């Protein structure tokens, strides 16, 4: 009787062990790569303290992306090499070998971004994963995607010409993603939209780029596909994400600008799965909650040859009586001299799939955090 | 001894399975349902150069100039954001805020460093609101006038 009891217990335990293993395996698959490459990243990462950059780094551990992208302001306050080694390295530095960084204004507080290039390229080394010291921009391919790291802190006609030539030379890739620090469009109350990157947007739009990733405003925001003027363009538009949520102190949102679809102010990372002609996104906070997710198709068809069309449409609600009306102006998109006309053609035109998102305004534990969708 | 070990293991497994397959899924379902019920558009009011009507009465350091303020209505709650331009010693200003919030009945955490020794943040709360106040800067090219900023976000509980 005793033997039978022990056998039964053993069998039950074995079955339970198998069930638990299956369950945990299923959980792990949430983060595992499905064959298509996964990239993840954020900007505004490492304060000069042991702050939330360690928690966002833990998220990267869970996601295990093929490449880690940074959207500038890698190390605060001045991008000094000693601070990189003390604060960035033990956190995001764990992924240094697969990091493809971009630089930010704080990284350039050190002349020439010396600390940034010393850290990523090697002390005194001119060229490396961060690109040439004199440039800070470069590109590479991941699967069927062409990825371009740009330098919004050193805008120049040289960089614009390089971008045009790079886009021209890579028209064979199905999808294009570009990333840099200062966003063209932002609903942030501190920085907001920035005209600095208009030349980037003009070229990327002309060459049918698909996704733009930025930081600078310490928050997460997703936009619907739009043209460089901020007009809605579901067919040929570029989808912009801001993920300045790597670890620096969080900013609040002001009035939502046109085409803003999702906004949240909390630390986390943006994960993108790059399919052959489409992409999935997830914004994951430091509690491992997916706050925003969805899918989009890459822009297909002939390159846009005309200047971006319709202007932005306002989503702002009226100001209450007795208060001054809000004013916001957007500079018209200039055309770039000397940029070759794109001749890229892609096969069939597709529109972007509407995403599904978590909506509402729950308050995750810890930080003040509001999020919602339009 | 072996039998005791097996019994303990058995009970632990039961507890694990009950938690994973019964308690946890029910919690997730509850969260999901709450989320779906909250599909309400946010309404934002904006005021440039002055504090918006109804802005909570919080201490404000002398000689600060209001940049913008926002009133946000969402899910029956009203939240506020404001930015001020300031000149002077940010550490002194942030210390003043920390002291004044305590004097006016707020429970204060901080100021603590969030980017560097010159970038400080104060978290505070009272019976009605949670508040986050920090100093930062806005550069040339950003929307709005560049300068040193105090930003406050006030969330209704």
Interface residues (C-beta under 8 A of the other chain):
Chain A: X6 X9 X10 X12 X13 X16 X17 X19 X20 X23 X47 X48 X49 X51 X76 X77 X78 X105 X182 X186 X189 X190 X191 X192 X193 X194 X195 X196 X248 X249 X250 X251 X252 X253 X254 X255 X256 X265 X316 X317 X318 X319 X320 X322 X323 X324 X326 X327 X328 X358 X359 X360 X361 X362 X363 X367 X368 X370 X372 X374
Chain B: X3 X6 X7 X9 X10 X13 X16 X17 X20 X21 X31 X34 X35 X36 X37 X38 X39 X40 X41 X42 X43 X44 X45 X46 X47 X48 X49 X50 X52 X53 X68 X70 X71 X72 X74 X75 X77 X79 X81 X83 X113 X114 X115 X116 X117 X118 X119 X121 X123 X130 X131 X132 X134 X136 X138 X139 X141 X142 X143 X144 X149 X151 X153 X155
